[in-house]
Amino acid sequence: MAGFFIRKNHRLKKLLPVRYIREGIVGEGIIQDLSLSGSYITGNAQVSIGMALALEIFVPGDTVPLLVDRATVKW
């Protein structure tokens, strides 16, 4: 089947608020298609390929955001 592939990890389709942080940048947006191998974020601060960011993901029902110490922008 050309063009089809099997994903390695399950993806969470729910949209979650996220804050992404790097020295000089603090952006807020929405994270979607979250999995162990990556995600897609739409946000209000521009980033570039290769940047390392910290993420604060706001999970409904949790009082403290989920912290990802380092995430690298791939595309």
C-alpha positions as CSV (number, residue, x, y, z in Angstrom):
1,M,0.0,0.0,0.0
2,A,2.0,3.0,-1.2
3,G,1.6,6.1,1.0
4,F,0.4,4.2,4.1
5,F,2.5,3.3,7.1
6,I,1.8,1.9,10.6
7,R,2.5,4.3,13.4
8,K,4.9,3.2,16.2
9,N,3.0,4.9,19.0
10,H,-0.7,5.6,19.8
11,R,-1.7,9.2,19.3
12,L,-3.9,11.2,21.6
13,K,-6.2,13.3,19.4
14,K,-7.6,15.5,22.2
15,L,-6.5,19.2,21.9
16,L,-4.7,20.4,25.0
17,P,-3.4,23.9,26.0
18,V,0.4,24.1,26.0
19,R,3.0,26.7,26.9
20,Y,6.4,26.4,25.3
21,I,9.5,28.1,26.7
22,R,13.0,28.9,25.6
23,E,15.3,31.7,26.6
24,G,13.7,34.8,25.1
25,I,10.5,33.0,23.9
26,V,7.3,32.2,25.8
27,G,4.5,31.0,23.6
28,E,1.1,29.6,24.2
29,G,-0.9,27.4,21.9
30,I,-2.7,24.1,21.4
31,I,-1.0,20.7,21.2
32,Q,-2.6,17.9,19.2
33,D,-1.8,14.4,18.0
34,L,0.3,13.9,21.1
35,S,2.4,10.6,21.2
36,L,5.6,9.3,22.7
37,S,7.4,10.2,19.5
38,G,6.1,13.7,18.9
39,S,3.1,16.1,18.5
40,Y,1.8,19.0,16.6
41,I,1.6,22.5,18.2
42,T,-0.1,25.6,16.9
43,G,1.0,28.6,18.8
44,N,1.5,32.3,19.0
45,A,5.3,32.5,19.1
46,Q,7.5,31.6,16.2
47,V,10.1,28.8,16.6
48,S,12.7,27.4,14.2
49,I,13.7,23.8,13.3
50,G,16.3,22.5,15.7
51,M,15.3,24.7,18.7
52,A,15.0,23.0,22.0
53,L,12.0,24.0,24.1
54,A,10.5,23.2,27.5
55,L,6.8,22.4,27.4
56,E,4.1,22.8,30.0
57,I,1.0,20.7,28.9
58,F,-2.2,21.5,30.7
59,V,-4.1,18.3,31.2
60,P,-7.8,18.6,32.2
61,G,-8.4,17.7,35.8
62,D,-4.7,18.1,36.8
63,T,-3.8,21.2,38.9
64,V,-0.1,21.1,37.9
65,P,0.9,21.1,34.2
66,L,2.8,18.1,32.7
67,L,6.4,19.3,32.2
68,V,8.6,18.2,29.3
69,D,12.1,19.4,30.0
70,R,13.3,19.3,26.4
71,A,11.5,19.0,23.1
72,T,13.2,19.6,19.8
73,V,11.4,21.3,16.9
74,K,11.6,18.9,13.9
75,W,9.5,20.8,11.3
